[in-house]
Amino acid sequence: MTRLELRGITKRFPGVIANQDISLKAEPGQVLALVGENGAGKTTLMNILYGLYQPDDGQILLDDKPVKFKGPGDAIAAGIGMVHQHFMLVPVFTVYENVILGVEPTGAAGVIKTKVARDEVIEISNRYGLAVDPDALVEDLPVGIRQRVEIIKVLLRGAQVLVFDEPTSVLTPQEVEEFFVIVKELRDAGKTIIFITHKLKEAISFSNQIVVLRGGQVVGSADPKTVSEEEVAAMMVGREVDLVVDKEVARVGEVKLRVRNLMVVDDYGRPLVDGVTFDLKGGEIVGVAGVQGNGQTELVEVITGLRQPAKGQVELLGVDVTFKSARERHALGMAHVPEDRQDMGMVGAFSVMENLILDSYYSPTFAGAITLKRQPIAKNAVDLVEQFDIRPPMPAVAASTLSGGNQQKMIVAREFSRDVPVIVCSQPTRGVDVGSIEYIHAQIVAKRDQGAAVLVVSTELDEVIALSDRILVMFQGRVVAERVTSETSPTELGLYMAGRTN
């Protein structure tokens, strides 16, 4: 069991103080929730704890003894384990190969003891309720099981302090429940647990203490037993936050997107999307609810031109675009916020200003006869960075250096800055803080009120209900229910999501 204390931690980057005089304590057998806006300094602080950054000032203490980490190897040796928001796994390796990578048990001539490795994985998974198949390929596993592999990795290395960075941002509701069962097992085993989150309901439900960062500083702490979501949100943002989406009754117009009998199959001919039909009209928000993996991803890919259907039709503004490219649909008037920001929404090595024109770099506004027009591109970036509060406000930095939530705001800024008739948003607020969620939701509603047709796909049922005028529920690739939001309930929608058909 290990007691952790951070004392007076300060970290500066050029033009930015990421952490300023931060002090906190985390006890064995407890869960500390670290909350704050995107860019508040949470991940930087944990990267210092993990040895990825060196503090400019301050101390790390383990069991009241000062320690210094020159790199992650030192932190791991001291019993610190970190499960990153974006998993650090080799897809083509098996579970046990990923777990032992770098600490392989070897025998004579350096031969890996495969049985020993597998037995270690099985023993840890049984002890902490982390059910995994040691021989499964990671690329074949759902996200929730991949997270278990990451947890087994840090436990195998003797971690006593476990840091989870946005651990539930990519999990389904069922996987979230399973994750917190595992957290309770680890807590009861005496581990010291820190989890970084934007989800205030989770912070209040599953932690023993909440610490709030704002602007790189600790601005308060709270007892989850007595504090409300609204109070924590106000500490995070520095003002009262409206956690309820404020919108008027929709003024529905003409059909702008028509989907007919869409069918998508996998490599084995099994249906992923099975006969989906619906209309999306101007002036309305249609939400798609469902547990992740029930065809929502493939449906969005077909609608936006990233995948071709086996059969069916997609019509945009009266034009058949079923086999047109994403760029052609973009030119016709479709915007798209993809569900995976890093793989589909941005180029990490490009600057923020370059990412903000990825969908329009070829337009006369930004493209000259031979080269890009740097001045309009820079002005566009400055305006959008300020409007959408992208932090740090430095358009020339690489997009990969931004926190996950700020990367999301960058993508939303790019897609929402155009006046388009159809917007497809997939997980629009994944990994985004409450203040930014409030702003993004307001932008989505504003687009609706301006006459745009908006499709919102989210695994967050609360978000679907809050935003949508009409809700489609998907299960096993089919739309199993269509409901007017004001005439349904979370319980009814949840039953449909679980496969109930009446």
Backbone hydrogen bonds, N-H to C=O, Kabsch-Sander energy under -0.5 kcal/mol:
donor,donor_aa,acceptor,acceptor_aa,energy
4,L,26,A,-2.6
5,E,61,L,-2.4
6,L,24,L,-2.9
7,R,59,Q,-2.8
8,G,6,L,-0.5
9,I,22,I,-2.8
10,T,57,D,-2.2
11,K,19,N,-2.2
13,F,16,V,-3.3
16,V,13,F,-2.7
18,A,11,K,-1.3
18,A,16,V,-0.8
19,N,11,K,-1.7
20,Q,216,G,-3.0
22,I,9,I,-2.6
24,L,6,L,-2.1
26,A,4,L,-2.8
29,G,191,K,-1.3
30,Q,27,E,-1.2
32,L,30,Q,-0.5
32,L,193,I,-3.1
33,A,31,V,-0.5
33,A,209,Q,-3.0
34,L,32,L,-0.5
34,L,195,F,-2.2
35,V,33,A,-0.6
35,V,211,V,-2.5
37,E,213,L,-0.6
40,A,37,E,-2.0
45,L,41,G,-2.1
46,M,42,K,-2.0
47,N,43,T,-2.4
48,I,44,T,-1.7
49,L,45,L,-1.9
50,Y,46,M,-1.9
51,G,48,I,-1.3
52,L,47,N,-2.2
53,Y,47,N,-1.3
56,D,10,T,-2.5
57,D,10,T,-1.5
59,Q,7,R,-2.4
60,I,67,V,-0.7
61,L,5,E,-3.0
62,L,65,K,-2.4
63,D,3,R,-3.1
65,K,62,L,-1.6
67,V,60,I,-2.7
70,K,68,K,-0.6
74,D,71,G,-0.9
75,A,71,G,-1.5
76,I,72,P,-3.0
77,A,73,G,-2.2
78,A,74,D,-1.4
79,G,76,I,-1.6
80,I,75,A,-2.6
81,G,161,V,-3.0
83,V,163,V,-3.2
84,H,82,M,-0.7
87,F,85,Q,-0.6
89,L,87,F,-0.8
93,F,90,V,-1.8
95,V,136,A,-1.7
96,Y,134,P,-2.5
98,N,94,T,-2.0
99,V,95,V,-2.3
100,I,96,Y,-2.0
101,L,97,E,-0.6
101,L,98,N,-0.6
103,V,100,I,-2.7
106,T,104,E,-0.6
107,G,111,V,-2.7
110,G,107,G,-1.6
111,V,108,A,-1.6
113,K,105,P,-3.3
114,T,112,I,-1.5
117,A,113,K,-2.3
118,R,114,T,-2.6
119,D,115,K,-2.6
120,E,116,V,-2.2
121,V,117,A,-2.0
122,I,118,R,-2.5
123,E,119,D,-2.6
124,I,120,E,-2.3
125,S,121,V,-2.5
126,N,122,I,-2.2
127,R,123,E,-2.1
128,Y,124,I,-2.0
129,G,125,S,-0.5
130,L,125,S,-2.6
131,A,129,G,-0.9
136,A,133,D,-1.7
138,V,93,F,-2.3
139,E,91,P,-2.3
140,D,137,L,-1.5
141,L,138,V,-1.9
145,I,142,P,-0.5
146,R,142,P,-1.9
147,Q,143,V,-2.1
148,R,144,G,-1.3
149,V,145,I,-1.8
150,E,146,R,-1.9
151,I,147,Q,-2.1
152,I,148,R,-2.6
153,K,149,V,-2.2
154,V,150,E,-1.8
155,L,151,I,-2.2
156,L,152,I,-2.6
157,R,153,K,-1.0
158,G,155,L,-1.9
159,A,154,V,-1.8
160,Q,79,G,-2.7
161,V,79,G,-2.7
162,L,160,Q,-0.5
162,L,192,T,-2.9
163,V,81,G,-2.7
164,F,162,L,-0.5
164,F,194,I,-2.8
165,D,83,V,-2.4
165,D,163,V,-0.5
166,E,164,F,-0.8
166,E,196,I,-1.6
169,S,166,E,-1.3
171,L,168,T,-1.2
176,V,172,T,-2.4
177,E,173,P,-1.9
178,E,174,Q,-2.1
179,F,175,E,-2.5
180,F,176,V,-2.1
181,V,177,E,-1.4
182,I,178,E,-1.8
183,V,179,F,-2.2
184,K,180,F,-2.0
185,E,181,V,-1.8
186,L,182,I,-2.4
187,R,183,V,-2.9
188,D,184,K,-2.8
189,A,185,E,-1.1
190,G,187,R,-2.0
191,K,186,L,-2.2
192,T,160,Q,-2.9
193,I,30,Q,-2.1
193,I,191,K,-0.6
194,I,162,L,-2.7
195,F,32,L,-2.5
196,I,164,F,-3.1
197,T,34,L,-1.6
200,L,198,H,-1.0
203,A,199,K,-2.1
204,I,200,L,-2.4
205,S,201,K,-2.0
206,F,202,E,-2.5
207,S,203,A,-1.1
208,N,31,V,-3.2
209,Q,31,V,-1.4
210,I,222,A,-2.2
211,V,33,A,-2.8
212,V,220,G,-3.0
213,L,35,V,-2.8
214,R,217,Q,-2.6
216,G,40,A,-1.4
217,Q,214,R,-1.3
219,V,212,V,-2.3
219,V,217,Q,-0.6
220,G,212,V,-1.0
222,A,210,I,-2.4
226,T,223,D,-1.8
227,V,223,D,-1.8
232,V,228,S,-2.0
233,A,229,E,-2.7
234,A,230,E,-2.0
235,M,231,E,-1.7
236,M,232,V,-2.3
237,V,233,A,-2.2
238,G,234,A,-2.4
239,R,234,A,-0.5
243,L,241,V,-0.9
247,K,245,V,-0.7
252,V,250,A,-0.8
253,G,282,G,-3.4
256,K,280,L,-2.8
257,L,280,L,-2.0
258,R,315,E,-2.8
259,V,278,F,-2.8
260,R,313,Q,-2.7
262,L,276,V,-2.6
263,M,311,K,-2.4
264,V,273,V,-2.3
266,D,270,R,-2.5
269,G,266,D,-2.0
272,L,264,V,-3.8
273,V,264,V,-1.8
274,D,477,G,-3.0
275,G,262,L,-1.5
275,G,273,V,-0.6
276,V,262,L,-1.7
278,F,259,V,-1.9
280,L,257,L,-2.7
282,G,254,E,-2.8
283,G,452,A,-1.3
284,E,281,K,-1.2
286,V,284,E,-0.5
286,V,454,V,-2.7
287,G,285,I,-0.6
287,G,470,R,-2.8
288,V,456,V,-2.8
289,A,287,G,-0.6
289,A,472,L,-2.9
294,N,291,V,-0.8
299,L,295,G,-2.3
300,V,296,Q,-2.4
301,E,297,T,-2.2
302,V,298,E,-2.1
303,I,299,L,-2.3
304,T,300,V,-2.4
305,G,301,E,-0.6
305,G,302,V,-0.8
306,L,301,E,-2.6
307,R,301,E,-1.3
310,A,263,M,-3.0
311,K,263,M,-1.3
313,Q,260,R,-2.1
315,E,258,R,-2.9
316,L,319,V,-2.8
317,L,256,K,-2.7
317,L,315,E,-0.5
319,V,316,L,-1.9
321,V,314,V,-2.4
321,V,319,V,-0.7
322,T,314,V,-0.7
324,K,321,V,-1.8
326,A,305,G,-0.6
329,R,325,S,-2.0
330,H,326,A,-2.4
331,A,327,R,-2.4
332,L,328,E,-1.5
333,G,329,R,-1.2
333,G,330,H,-0.6
334,M,329,R,-1.2
335,A,422,V,-2.3
337,V,424,V,-2.8
341,R,339,E,-0.8
344,M,340,D,-2.5
345,G,340,D,-0.8
345,G,341,R,-1.0
346,M,341,R,-0.7
348,G,346,M,-0.6
350,F,347,V,-1.4
352,V,395,P,-0.5
352,V,397,V,-1.9
353,M,395,P,-2.3
355,N,351,S,-2.4
356,L,352,V,-1.8
357,I,354,E,-1.4
358,L,355,N,-1.2
360,S,357,I,-1.8
361,Y,357,I,-1.3
363,S,360,S,-1.9
366,F,363,S,-1.2
367,A,363,S,-2.6
368,G,366,F,-0.5
368,G,371,T,-2.5
373,K,366,F,-3.5
374,R,372,L,-1.0
377,I,373,K,-1.7
378,A,374,R,-2.6
379,K,375,Q,-2.5
380,N,376,P,-2.5
381,A,377,I,-2.0
382,V,378,A,-2.5
383,D,379,K,-2.5
384,L,380,N,-2.3
385,V,381,A,-2.8
386,E,382,V,-1.9
387,Q,383,D,-2.5
388,F,384,L,-2.7
389,D,386,E,-0.7
390,I,385,V,-2.0
394,M,392,P,-2.6
397,V,394,M,-2.0
399,A,350,F,-2.9
400,S,348,G,-2.2
401,T,398,A,-1.7
402,L,399,A,-1.5
407,Q,403,S,-2.2
408,Q,404,G,-1.9
409,K,405,G,-2.1
410,M,406,N,-1.9
411,I,407,Q,-1.8
412,V,408,Q,-2.5
413,A,409,K,-2.5
414,R,410,M,-2.0
415,E,411,I,-2.4
416,F,412,V,-2.6
417,S,413,A,-1.0
418,R,415,E,-0.6
420,V,418,R,-1.2
422,V,333,G,-1.8
423,I,453,A,-2.6
424,V,335,A,-2.5
425,C,423,I,-0.6
425,C,455,L,-3.4
426,S,337,V,-2.9
426,S,424,V,-0.5
427,Q,425,C,-0.6
427,Q,457,V,-3.8
430,R,427,Q,-1.4
432,V,429,T,-1.9
437,I,433,D,-2.7
438,E,434,V,-2.4
439,Y,435,G,-1.6
440,I,436,S,-3.1
441,H,437,I,-2.9
442,A,438,E,-1.8
443,Q,439,Y,-2.1
444,I,440,I,-2.4
445,V,441,H,-2.4
446,A,442,A,-2.3
447,K,443,Q,-2.3
448,R,444,I,-2.0
449,D,445,V,-2.6
450,Q,446,A,-1.4
451,G,448,R,-1.8
452,A,447,K,-2.5
453,A,421,P,-3.2
454,V,284,E,-2.4
454,V,452,A,-0.6
455,L,423,I,-2.8
456,V,286,V,-2.6
456,V,454,V,-0.5
457,V,425,C,-3.2
457,V,455,L,-0.5
458,S,288,V,-1.6
458,S,456,V,-0.5
461,L,459,T,-1.0
464,V,460,E,-2.1
465,I,461,L,-2.5
466,A,462,D,-2.3
467,L,463,E,-2.2
468,S,464,V,-2.3
469,D,285,I,-3.1
470,R,285,I,-1.5
471,I,483,R,-3.3
472,L,287,G,-3.1
473,V,481,A,-2.6
474,M,289,A,-2.8
474,M,472,L,-0.5
475,F,478,R,-2.5
477,G,294,N,-1.7
478,R,475,F,-1.7
480,V,473,V,-2.4
480,V,478,R,-0.9
481,A,473,V,-1.0
483,R,471,I,-2.8
485,T,469,D,-1.4
487,E,484,V,-2.1
488,T,485,T,-1.5
493,L,489,S,-2.4
494,G,490,P,-2.7
495,L,491,T,-1.9
496,Y,492,E,-1.9
497,M,493,L,-2.5
498,A,494,G,-1.3
499,G,496,Y,-1.7
500,R,495,L,-2.5
